[in-house]
Amino acid sequence: MRLPSIEILESDLMAMSHHHSSSAPFPNIGGLTKVIRHTLRSPTITLRQSEAHTAILQRLHILRLSDGHKLHLKLTPASTTRLQRHERYLLEAEAQVLLLLGPQPGLPIPQLFGHDSSSRAIGCPYVLTGPVSGMSLLQMRPYLTPNERNHVDKQIGIMINTISQQASAAFGHVTQVSSGAGHRSWREVFLSLIESVLRDAEDMLICLPDEQIREHIERLAPYLDEITQPRLVILNAGDASNVVVDPHTKKITGLMDYSRALWGDYLMVDAFADASPAFYEGFGYWPVRFGAEKKRQLMHTVTIVTHYYRPQECVDELEARKALNVCLEQLSAL
């Protein structure tokens, strides 16, 4: 069966520079060329084309160079994009995670070539990495056999387990911890995260059962104190739109987005919400069938608000609300 192409329509640099709005400016071409030449130690290399990609919150451009190589350039979201409170430092978080995970054997991590949180080098903050080649699991899923899907799920489990082996001395968002502002208590960080999500919902006039959520979290909060070792968590590491798969070998080649990261409880990863036996086989054990870990996993189910901020074709509003209601019912029974 023929798979759909993932190529995005290309435009030349002149057209690209004219069509980007002021709310989503493209970097200064001269500055970007200097960065690329310095990074690759090639004084003559030039930027030929760029493909805009809209699969992630950051603005992603796939850069084609004159020597045939590709690079991924990630920029801050457009100023018209409304960010949640925990999404303020996406590029900084991405760079820090790639630096942490780059040396890890067996992890498909793109090479970090450059990062600038200012606008001095190319006119705006950026992260420059090697490419992640393949198709998103969301695109691939209709064409995978059951055995192939199990193979991919097992790889996701292995990947998340490997990422969670990274440990820190403090809890919190990766940029918060790196600046020395981390916390000693996972309970403190998680309760703050819950409040920020509920406040995001209020800002968007989203009606959520706030008091019910707060009541369950307060009642079960002591279970959060069982987490004493901060582990690296990429919240969307199991998201089908984020996982990239080689369409021929069915091997995971990386993630589109590494920025939604914190030091905390590994059960925060979205993959645990609806994990398959193959995933747990790869992860190494089945932690959330009962007991304290099940309670923590249910408390971590707060993803519904994200859908309202940035609706996706793969997420149905009614299904998201139904999942939240089921979660609250299960918490009530604990």
MARTOR-207616 format. One record per residue (C-alpha): residue number from 1; z, x, y. Coordinates in Angstrom, 3 decimals, decimal comma, always signed. Layout:
N
BANU   num          Z          X          Y
BANU   NUM          Z          X          Y
...
//
This chain:
334
BANU   num          Z          X          Y
BANU     1     +0,000     +0,000     +0,000
BANU     2     -0,902     +1,316     +3,429
BANU     3     +2,038     +1,904     +5,749
BANU     4     +1,747     +0,980     +9,419
BANU     5     +1,171     +3,851    +11,808
BANU     6     +4,086     +5,028    +13,910
BANU     7     +1,879     +6,649    +16,532
BANU     8     +2,498     +5,338    +20,025
BANU     9     -0,443     +5,117    +22,406
BANU    10     -0,748     +8,377    +24,350
BANU    11     -1,488     +8,741    +28,043
BANU    12     -2,424    +11,872    +29,910
BANU    13     +0,103    +13,460    +32,231
BANU    14     -1,587    +12,288    +35,424
BANU    15     -1,537     +8,651    +34,378
BANU    16     +1,982     +9,032    +33,053
BANU    17     +3,314    +10,381    +36,340
BANU    18     +1,778     +7,462    +38,258
BANU    19     +2,940     +4,674    +35,982
BANU    20     +6,639     +5,523    +35,646
BANU    21     +8,698     +3,385    +37,994
BANU    22    +11,321     +4,779    +40,313
BANU    23    +13,984     +3,322    +38,045
BANU    24    +12,755     +5,485    +35,155
BANU    25    +11,291     +8,674    +36,660
BANU    26     +9,524    +11,213    +34,476
BANU    27    +10,675    +14,832    +34,987
BANU    28     +8,962    +17,240    +37,295
BANU    29     +6,046    +18,577    +35,227
BANU    30     +6,258    +22,073    +36,709
BANU    31     +9,978    +22,341    +36,026
BANU    32     +9,568    +20,959    +32,516
BANU    33     +6,800    +23,450    +31,757
BANU    34     +9,046    +26,308    +32,899
BANU    35    +11,855    +25,070    +30,638
BANU    36     +9,503    +24,831    +27,649
BANU    37     +8,042    +28,295    +28,261
BANU    38    +11,503    +29,806    +28,578
BANU    39    +12,778    +27,967    +25,509
BANU    40     +9,858    +28,977    +23,291
BANU    41     +9,465    +32,417    +24,901
BANU    42     +5,796    +31,740    +25,569
BANU    43     +4,517    +32,369    +29,120
BANU    44     +1,203    +30,576    +28,574
BANU    45     +2,133    +27,431    +26,649
BANU    46     +1,373    +24,149    +28,428
BANU    47     +2,292    +20,504    +28,053
BANU    48     -0,739    +18,509    +26,946
BANU    49     +0,455    +14,962    +26,280
BANU    50     +3,532    +12,773    +26,096
BANU    51     +4,238     +9,664    +24,036
BANU    52     +6,893     +7,268    +25,289
BANU    53     +9,185     +5,883    +22,593
BANU    54    +11,404     +2,855    +23,116
BANU    55    +13,376     +2,809    +19,867
BANU    56    +16,586     +4,152    +21,403
BANU    57    +18,658     +3,495    +24,503
BANU    58    +17,784     +6,836    +26,087
BANU    59    +14,238     +7,345    +27,268
BANU    60    +12,492     +9,435    +24,617
BANU    61     +9,233    +11,305    +25,129
BANU    62     +7,447    +13,079    +22,294
BANU    63     +5,856    +16,116    +23,916
BANU    64     +2,672    +17,629    +22,498
BANU    65     +2,178    +21,272    +23,451
BANU    66     -0,997    +23,315    +23,756
BANU    67     -0,161    +25,313    +20,608
BANU    68     +0,128    +22,139    +18,509
BANU    69     +3,917    +21,979    +18,391
BANU    70     +5,948    +18,887    +19,281
BANU    71     +9,265    +18,567    +21,068
BANU    72    +11,508    +15,583    +21,750
BANU    73    +12,653    +15,101    +25,340
BANU    74    +15,496    +12,646    +25,884
BANU    75    +16,347    +11,371    +29,350
BANU    76    +19,061     +9,115    +30,710
BANU    77    +18,424     +5,366    +30,400
BANU    78    +16,596     +3,694    +33,256
BANU    79    +18,838     +2,696    +36,150
BANU    80    +18,023     -0,944    +35,382
BANU    81    +19,574     -0,615    +31,901
BANU    82    +23,074     -2,015    +31,794
BANU    83    +25,327     +0,326    +29,862
BANU    84    +28,514     -0,472    +28,038
BANU    85    +31,598     +1,453    +29,054
BANU    86    +31,448     +3,817    +26,073
BANU    87    +27,780     +4,679    +26,767
BANU    88    +28,215     +6,559    +30,045
BANU    89    +27,625    +10,093    +28,751
BANU    90    +24,886     +9,728    +26,156
BANU    91    +22,996    +12,978    +26,750
BANU    92    +26,150    +15,100    +26,932
BANU    93    +27,394    +13,564    +23,687
BANU    94    +24,058    +14,124    +21,950
BANU    95    +23,986    +17,805    +22,922
BANU    96    +27,552    +18,367    +21,741
BANU    97    +26,946    +16,665    +18,394
BANU    98    +23,761    +18,654    +17,750
BANU    99    +25,615    +21,894    +18,522
BANU   100    +28,370    +20,905    +16,095
BANU   101    +26,112    +19,830    +13,256
BANU   102    +23,233    +22,255    +13,658
BANU   103    +24,743    +24,965    +11,411
BANU   104    +25,691    +22,514     +8,650
BANU   105    +23,679    +23,201     +5,455
BANU   106    +21,966    +20,203     +3,933
BANU   107    +22,053    +18,080     +7,087
BANU   108    +18,666    +17,129     +8,579
BANU   109    +19,506    +17,984    +12,192
BANU   110    +16,875    +18,739    +14,863
BANU   111    +17,255    +22,038    +16,675
BANU   112    +18,742    +21,784    +20,147
BANU   113    +16,517    +23,793    +22,514
BANU   114    +18,080    +22,834    +25,815
BANU   115    +20,397    +20,511    +27,709
BANU   116    +21,094    +20,080    +31,410
BANU   117    +23,446    +17,402    +32,703
BANU   118    +22,343    +18,065    +36,288
BANU   119    +18,937    +17,423    +37,815
BANU   120    +18,241    +20,985    +38,890
BANU   121    +15,882    +22,183    +36,151
BANU   122    +13,405    +19,312    +35,807
BANU   123    +14,548    +16,706    +38,326
BANU   124    +16,783    +14,710    +35,980
BANU   125    +19,309    +15,302    +33,151
BANU   126    +17,738    +15,957    +29,754
BANU   127    +18,152    +17,011    +26,133
BANU   128    +15,279    +18,938    +24,545
BANU   129    +15,121    +19,173    +20,740
BANU   130    +12,797    +19,801    +17,876
BANU   131    +11,011    +16,744    +16,491
BANU   132    +12,335    +14,296    +13,907
BANU   133     +9,270    +13,417    +11,853
BANU   134     +8,779    +10,262     +9,847
BANU   135     +9,319     +6,526    +10,176
BANU   136    +12,447     +4,545    +10,888
BANU   137    +14,093     +2,991     +7,864
BANU   138    +13,595     -0,354     +9,594
BANU   139     +9,824     +0,182     +9,461
BANU   140     +9,912     +1,604     +5,953
BANU   141    +12,172     -0,967     +4,329
BANU   142     +9,497     -3,593     +3,450
BANU   143     +7,535     -0,931     +1,548
BANU   144    +10,376     +0,607     -0,455
BANU   145    +10,955     -0,210     -4,102
BANU   146    +14,561     -0,980     -5,149
BANU   147    +14,879     +2,523     -6,607
BANU   148    +13,542     +4,095     -3,415
BANU   149    +15,940     +2,058     -1,292
BANU   150    +18,846     +3,175     -3,490
BANU   151    +17,654     +6,758     -3,081
BANU   152    +17,684     +6,406     +0,714
BANU   153    +21,078     +4,650     +0,712
BANU   154    +22,550     +7,473     -1,366
BANU   155    +21,232    +10,018     +1,135
BANU   156    +22,812     +8,056     +3,995
BANU   157    +26,140     +8,160     +2,160
BANU   158    +25,863    +11,917     +1,648
BANU   159    +24,925    +12,431     +5,307
BANU   160    +27,838    +10,372     +6,659
BANU   161    +30,290    +12,100     +4,335
BANU   162    +29,047    +15,516     +5,482
BANU   163    +29,291    +14,544     +9,153
BANU   164    +32,841    +13,259     +8,628
BANU   165    +33,933    +16,666     +7,353
BANU   166    +33,849    +17,866    +10,962
BANU   167    +37,405    +17,677    +12,302
BANU   168    +39,024    +17,912    +15,732
BANU   169    +42,519    +18,312    +17,139
BANU   170    +42,277    +15,139    +19,252
BANU   171    +40,909    +11,602    +19,125
BANU   172    +38,415    +10,098    +21,550
BANU   173    +34,805    +10,171    +22,689
BANU   174    +33,258    +13,570    +21,981
BANU   175    +32,793    +14,333    +25,697
BANU   176    +36,338    +13,217    +26,427
BANU   177    +37,792    +15,498    +23,759
BANU   178    +35,637    +18,475    +24,779
BANU   179    +36,928    +18,168    +28,348
BANU   180    +40,532    +18,339    +27,129
BANU   181    +41,231    +14,647    +27,719
BANU   182    +41,520    +13,577    +24,074
BANU   183    +44,407    +11,616    +22,573
BANU   184    +46,903    +12,329    +19,791
BANU   185    +46,799     +8,730    +18,487
BANU   186    +43,855     +6,945    +16,875
BANU   187    +45,592     +3,639    +17,560
BANU   188    +45,555     +4,365    +21,297
BANU   189    +41,846     +5,244    +21,278
BANU   190    +40,808     +2,271    +19,151
BANU   191    +42,776     -0,269    +21,200
BANU   192    +41,181     +1,136    +24,342
BANU   193    +37,746     +0,804    +22,740
BANU   194    +38,415     -2,816    +21,765
BANU   195    +39,496     -3,654    +25,313
BANU   196    +36,401     -2,014    +26,783
BANU   197    +34,156     -4,009    +24,435
BANU   198    +35,884     -7,263    +25,394
BANU   199    +35,562     -6,391    +29,083
BANU   200    +31,861     -5,646    +28,563
BANU   201    +31,520     -9,119    +27,068
BANU   202    +33,287    -10,676    +30,044
BANU   203    +30,985     -8,829    +32,435
BANU   204    +28,005    -10,388    +30,669
BANU   205    +29,635    -13,851    +30,575
BANU   206    +29,658    -13,708    +26,784
BANU   207    +32,088    -16,119    +25,202
BANU   208    +34,075    -14,357    +22,490
BANU   209    +37,387    -15,375    +20,874
BANU   210    +39,232    -12,709    +22,878
BANU   211    +42,759    -13,882    +22,166
BANU   212    +42,103    -14,252    +18,445
BANU   213    +40,641    -10,758    +18,303
BANU   214    +43,558     -9,266    +20,249
BANU   215    +46,071    -11,105    +18,041
BANU   216    +44,577     -9,712    +14,826
BANU   217    +44,268     -6,208    +16,214
BANU   218    +47,855     -6,181    +17,498
BANU   219    +49,171     -7,473    +14,166
BANU   220    +47,280     -4,905    +12,094
BANU   221    +47,424     -1,997    +14,557
BANU   222    +50,068     -0,086    +12,536
BANU   223    +47,414     +0,553     +9,883
BANU   224    +45,503     +2,567    +12,465
BANU   225    +48,369     +5,059    +12,526
BANU   226    +47,391     +6,133     +9,011
BANU   227    +44,528     +8,085    +10,592
BANU   228    +46,063    +11,398    +11,573
BANU   229    +43,009    +13,668    +11,364
BANU   230    +40,213    +13,012    +13,880
BANU   231    +36,840    +13,055    +12,116
BANU   232    +33,388    +13,137    +13,660
BANU   233    +31,897     +9,640    +13,695
BANU   234    +28,335     +8,736    +14,680
BANU   235    +28,727     +4,997    +15,057
BANU   236    +25,095     +4,069    +14,310
BANU   237    +24,409     +6,692    +11,640
BANU   238    +23,574     +3,950     +9,147
BANU   239    +21,498     +1,753    +11,465
BANU   240    +18,062     +1,187     +9,926
BANU   241    +16,423     +1,612    +13,331
BANU   242    +18,152     +4,985    +13,767
BANU   243    +17,606     +6,569    +10,337
BANU   244    +14,263     +8,407    +10,039
BANU   245    +12,616     +8,755     +6,612
BANU   246     +9,626    +10,762     +5,399
BANU   247     +7,203     +8,053     +4,158
BANU   248     +5,913    +10,311     +1,371
BANU   249     +9,032    +11,946     -0,057
BANU   250    +11,456     +9,140     +0,958
BANU   251    +13,857    +11,821     +2,196
BANU   252    +15,864    +11,360     +5,367
BANU   253    +14,586    +13,705     +8,063
BANU   254    +17,206    +12,925    +10,706
BANU   255    +18,409    +10,339    +13,190
BANU   256    +16,726     +9,161    +16,355
BANU   257    +20,050     +9,079    +18,210
BANU   258    +23,158    +11,250    +17,795
BANU   259    +24,861    +10,230    +21,035
BANU   260    +27,127     +7,369    +19,921
BANU   261    +29,778     +9,724    +18,675
BANU   262    +33,547     +9,992    +18,752
BANU   263    +36,420    +11,706    +16,987
BANU   264    +38,222     +9,067    +14,979
BANU   265    +38,215     +7,061    +11,755
BANU   266    +35,068     +7,561     +9,654
BANU   267    +35,171     +3,846     +8,777
BANU   268    +33,865     +3,171    +12,297
BANU   269    +30,362     +4,063    +11,068
BANU   270    +28,226     +0,908    +10,917
BANU   271    +27,049     +1,656     +7,370
BANU   272    +30,421     +0,603     +5,915
BANU   273    +30,025     -2,980     +7,159
BANU   274    +27,414     -3,785     +4,499
BANU   275    +27,216     -0,749     +2,247
BANU   276    +25,470     -0,709     -1,133
BANU   277    +26,810     +0,877     -4,331
BANU   278    +24,186     +3,608     -3,895
BANU   279    +25,616     +4,414     -0,463
BANU   280    +29,108     +4,782     -1,901
BANU   281    +27,753     +6,935     -4,709
BANU   282    +26,396     +9,303     -2,079
BANU   283    +29,499     +9,078     +0,083
BANU   284    +31,635    +10,119     -2,849
BANU   285    +33,979     +7,193     -3,333
BANU   286    +34,415     +3,501     -2,529
BANU   287    +37,100     +3,331     +0,168
BANU   288    +37,025     -0,210     +1,556
BANU   289    +37,418     -2,644     -1,308
BANU   290    +41,095     -3,335     -0,669
BANU   291    +44,267     -2,128     +1,005
BANU   292    +44,718     -0,425     +4,348
BANU   293    +41,176     +0,937     +4,468
BANU   294    +39,743     -2,576     +4,100
BANU   295    +41,931     -3,749     +6,974
BANU   296    +40,751     -0,878     +9,169
BANU   297    +37,112     -1,501     +8,320
BANU   298    +37,420     -5,167     +9,307
BANU   299    +39,097     -4,229    +12,582
BANU   300    +36,169     -1,943    +13,337
BANU   301    +33,675     -4,816    +13,235
BANU   302    +32,986     -5,110    +16,966
BANU   303    +29,224     -4,645    +17,106
BANU   304    +28,295     -8,186    +18,176
BANU   305    +28,494     -7,399    +21,902
BANU   306    +25,823     -4,714    +21,634
BANU   307    +23,267     -7,343    +20,627
BANU   308    +23,796     -9,318    +23,820
BANU   309    +23,249     -6,277    +25,983
BANU   310    +20,035     -5,169    +24,334
BANU   311    +18,561     -7,838    +22,001
BANU   312    +16,657     -6,358    +19,065
BANU   313    +14,156     -7,996    +16,800
BANU   314    +16,167     -6,905    +13,770
BANU   315    +19,376     -8,578    +14,989
BANU   316    +19,778    -12,324    +15,078
BANU   317    +22,329    -13,706    +17,544
BANU   318    +23,500    -16,468    +15,241
BANU   319    +23,791    -14,057    +12,326
BANU   320    +25,807    -11,672    +14,487
BANU   321    +28,203    -14,430    +15,488
BANU   322    +28,449    -15,576    +11,889
BANU   323    +29,340    -12,017    +10,817
BANU   324    +32,067    -11,857    +13,472
BANU   325    +33,492    -15,218    +12,387
BANU   326    +33,531    -14,126     +8,739
BANU   327    +35,318    -10,943     +9,756
BANU   328    +37,935    -12,894    +11,725
BANU   329    +38,474    -15,233     +8,770
BANU   330    +39,027    -12,255     +6,501
BANU   331    +41,452    -10,727     +8,986
BANU   332    +43,353    -14,038     +9,114
BANU   333    +43,776    -13,917     +5,356
BANU   334    +45,337    -10,439     +5,406
//
